[in-house]
Amino acid sequence: MRTDGPRALRVRASDTGDVRTVRPSATEPPRTERDGPASEPMDTERDGPASEPMDTERDGPASEPVDTELAGAADRLCLVPLNRLPVDAVTLPGDEELARVWRETSGITWS
Protein backbone atom coordinates (compact mmCIF):
# COMPACT_ATOMS: atom_id res chain seq x y z
CA MET A 1 0.00 0.00 0.00
CA ARG A 2 1.42 3.36 -1.03
CA THR A 3 0.09 6.83 -0.29
CA ASP A 4 1.08 10.29 -1.48
CA GLY A 5 2.79 10.98 1.84
CA PRO A 6 3.07 9.62 5.36
CA ARG A 7 -0.33 8.56 6.70
CA ALA A 8 -1.65 6.61 9.68
CA LEU A 9 -4.53 4.13 9.81
CA ARG A 10 -5.46 2.66 13.19
CA VAL A 11 -7.35 -0.64 13.57
CA ARG A 12 -8.96 -1.01 17.02
CA ALA A 13 -10.82 -4.15 18.14
CA SER A 14 -13.38 -2.98 20.67
CA ASP A 15 -13.99 -6.46 22.09
CA THR A 16 -10.37 -7.59 22.57
CA GLY A 17 -8.42 -4.39 23.16
CA ASP A 18 -6.12 -5.12 20.21
CA VAL A 19 -4.86 -1.98 18.50
CA ARG A 20 -2.64 -1.78 15.43
CA THR A 21 -1.48 1.30 13.56
CA VAL A 22 -0.52 0.96 9.90
CA ARG A 23 1.77 3.68 8.55
CA PRO A 24 1.92 3.71 4.74
CA SER A 25 4.07 6.16 2.79
CA ALA A 26 4.97 7.00 -0.80
CA THR A 27 8.50 5.58 -0.65
CA GLU A 28 8.66 2.92 2.09
CA PRO A 29 6.74 -0.31 2.66
CA PRO A 30 3.95 0.18 5.20
CA ARG A 31 4.88 -0.28 8.86
CA THR A 32 2.49 -1.85 11.35
CA GLU A 33 2.83 -1.02 15.03
CA ARG A 34 1.28 -3.14 17.74
CA ASP A 35 -0.31 -0.81 20.28
CA GLY A 36 -2.12 -3.43 22.40
CA PRO A 37 -3.82 -5.68 23.41
CA ALA A 38 -4.77 -4.88 26.96
CA SER A 39 -4.17 -8.56 27.83
CA GLU A 40 -0.59 -8.39 26.53
CA PRO A 41 2.02 -9.43 29.13
CA MET A 42 3.30 -6.47 31.10
CA ASP A 43 6.85 -5.21 30.83
CA THR A 44 7.34 -4.43 34.52
CA GLU A 45 10.43 -2.34 33.79
CA ARG A 46 8.31 -0.06 31.60
CA ASP A 47 4.78 -0.44 32.95
CA GLY A 48 5.21 -0.94 36.68
CA PRO A 49 3.96 -3.86 38.79
CA ALA A 50 2.06 -6.60 36.97
CA SER A 51 -1.00 -5.92 39.13
CA GLU A 52 -1.57 -2.65 37.22
CA PRO A 53 -3.54 -3.04 33.97
CA MET A 54 -1.83 -1.81 30.83
CA ASP A 55 -3.20 1.54 29.71
CA THR A 56 -2.65 1.75 25.96
CA GLU A 57 -3.80 5.36 25.97
CA ARG A 58 -0.89 6.15 28.28
CA ASP A 59 1.70 3.49 27.49
CA GLY A 60 1.42 3.03 23.74
CA PRO A 61 0.93 5.12 20.63
CA ALA A 62 -2.80 4.21 20.56
CA SER A 63 -3.69 7.76 21.56
CA GLU A 64 -1.54 9.48 18.92
CA PRO A 65 -3.51 11.23 16.16
CA VAL A 66 -4.18 9.20 13.01
CA ASP A 67 -5.77 10.01 9.66
CA THR A 68 -8.49 7.38 10.12
CA GLU A 69 -9.46 4.51 12.37
CA LEU A 70 -11.34 1.30 11.74
CA ALA A 71 -13.01 0.22 14.98
CA GLY A 72 -15.34 -2.62 15.86
CA ALA A 73 -15.52 -6.24 16.90
CA ALA A 74 -12.45 -8.28 15.96
CA ASP A 75 -14.42 -10.71 13.78
CA ARG A 76 -15.68 -7.80 11.66
CA LEU A 77 -12.25 -6.15 11.48
CA CYS A 78 -10.79 -9.38 10.12
CA LEU A 79 -13.38 -9.52 7.33
CA VAL A 80 -13.30 -5.89 6.16
CA PRO A 81 -9.74 -5.95 4.69
CA LEU A 82 -10.54 -9.29 3.04
CA ASN A 83 -13.39 -7.55 1.21
CA ARG A 84 -15.85 -9.97 2.86
CA LEU A 85 -17.69 -7.14 4.66
CA PRO A 86 -18.20 -3.56 3.53
CA VAL A 87 -16.21 -0.91 5.36
CA ASP A 88 -19.43 0.45 6.86
CA ALA A 89 -19.68 -2.77 8.93
CA VAL A 90 -17.23 -1.08 11.33
CA THR A 91 -16.87 2.44 12.67
CA LEU A 92 -14.79 4.68 10.44
CA PRO A 93 -14.00 8.09 11.89
CA GLY A 94 -11.58 10.14 9.85
CA ASP A 95 -10.43 10.03 6.24
CA GLU A 96 -12.54 7.51 4.31
CA GLU A 97 -10.16 7.83 1.34
CA LEU A 98 -7.35 6.13 3.26
CA ALA A 99 -9.63 3.20 4.14
CA ARG A 100 -10.66 2.94 0.47
CA VAL A 101 -7.02 2.88 -0.70
CA TRP A 102 -6.23 0.20 1.89
CA ARG A 103 -9.13 -2.02 0.75
CA GLU A 104 -8.36 -1.55 -2.96
CA THR A 105 -4.60 -2.05 -2.79
CA SER A 106 -4.09 -4.28 0.25
CA GLY A 107 -7.30 -6.27 0.47
CA ILE A 108 -8.06 -9.55 -1.23
CA THR A 109 -10.14 -9.39 -4.39
CA TRP A 110 -12.44 -12.36 -4.91
CA SER A 111 -13.20 -13.36 -8.49
C-alpha positions as CSV (number, residue, x, y, z in Angstrom):
1,M,0.0,0.0,0.0
2,R,1.4,3.4,-1.0
3,T,0.1,6.8,-0.3
4,D,1.1,10.3,-1.5
5,G,2.8,11.0,1.8
6,P,3.1,9.6,5.4
7,R,-0.3,8.6,6.7
8,A,-1.6,6.6,9.7
9,L,-4.5,4.1,9.8
10,R,-5.5,2.7,13.2
11,V,-7.3,-0.6,13.6
12,R,-9.0,-1.0,17.0
13,A,-10.8,-4.2,18.1
14,S,-13.4,-3.0,20.7
15,D,-14.0,-6.5,22.1
16,T,-10.4,-7.6,22.6
17,G,-8.4,-4.4,23.2
18,D,-6.1,-5.1,20.2
19,V,-4.9,-2.0,18.5
20,R,-2.6,-1.8,15.4
21,T,-1.5,1.3,13.6
22,V,-0.5,1.0,9.9
23,R,1.8,3.7,8.6
24,P,1.9,3.7,4.7
25,S,4.1,6.2,2.8
26,A,5.0,7.0,-0.8
27,T,8.5,5.6,-0.6
28,E,8.7,2.9,2.1
29,P,6.7,-0.3,2.7
30,P,4.0,0.2,5.2
31,R,4.9,-0.3,8.9
32,T,2.5,-1.9,11.4
33,E,2.8,-1.0,15.0
34,R,1.3,-3.1,17.7
35,D,-0.3,-0.8,20.3
36,G,-2.1,-3.4,22.4
37,P,-3.8,-5.7,23.4
38,A,-4.8,-4.9,27.0
39,S,-4.2,-8.6,27.8
40,E,-0.6,-8.4,26.5
41,P,2.0,-9.4,29.1
42,M,3.3,-6.5,31.1
43,D,6.8,-5.2,30.8
44,T,7.3,-4.4,34.5
45,E,10.4,-2.3,33.8
46,R,8.3,-0.1,31.6
47,D,4.8,-0.4,33.0
48,G,5.2,-0.9,36.7
49,P,4.0,-3.9,38.8
50,A,2.1,-6.6,37.0
51,S,-1.0,-5.9,39.1
52,E,-1.6,-2.7,37.2
53,P,-3.5,-3.0,34.0
54,M,-1.8,-1.8,30.8
55,D,-3.2,1.5,29.7
56,T,-2.7,1.7,26.0
57,E,-3.8,5.4,26.0
58,R,-0.9,6.2,28.3
59,D,1.7,3.5,27.5
60,G,1.4,3.0,23.7
61,P,0.9,5.1,20.6
62,A,-2.8,4.2,20.6
63,S,-3.7,7.8,21.6
64,E,-1.5,9.5,18.9
65,P,-3.5,11.2,16.2
66,V,-4.2,9.2,13.0
67,D,-5.8,10.0,9.7
68,T,-8.5,7.4,10.1
69,E,-9.5,4.5,12.4
70,L,-11.3,1.3,11.7
71,A,-13.0,0.2,15.0
72,G,-15.3,-2.6,15.9
73,A,-15.5,-6.2,16.9
74,A,-12.4,-8.3,16.0
75,D,-14.4,-10.7,13.8
76,R,-15.7,-7.8,11.7
77,L,-12.2,-6.1,11.5
78,C,-10.8,-9.4,10.1
79,L,-13.4,-9.5,7.3
80,V,-13.3,-5.9,6.2
81,P,-9.7,-5.9,4.7
82,L,-10.5,-9.3,3.0
83,N,-13.4,-7.6,1.2
84,R,-15.8,-10.0,2.9
85,L,-17.7,-7.1,4.7
86,P,-18.2,-3.6,3.5
87,V,-16.2,-0.9,5.4
88,D,-19.4,0.4,6.9
89,A,-19.7,-2.8,8.9
90,V,-17.2,-1.1,11.3
91,T,-16.9,2.4,12.7
92,L,-14.8,4.7,10.4
93,P,-14.0,8.1,11.9
94,G,-11.6,10.1,9.9
95,D,-10.4,10.0,6.2
96,E,-12.5,7.5,4.3
97,E,-10.2,7.8,1.3
98,L,-7.3,6.1,3.3
99,A,-9.6,3.2,4.1
100,R,-10.7,2.9,0.5
101,V,-7.0,2.9,-0.7
102,W,-6.2,0.2,1.9
103,R,-9.1,-2.0,0.7
104,E,-8.4,-1.6,-3.0
105,T,-4.6,-2.1,-2.8
106,S,-4.1,-4.3,0.2
107,G,-7.3,-6.3,0.5
108,I,-8.1,-9.5,-1.2
109,T,-10.1,-9.4,-4.4
110,W,-12.4,-12.4,-4.9
111,S,-13.2,-13.4,-8.5
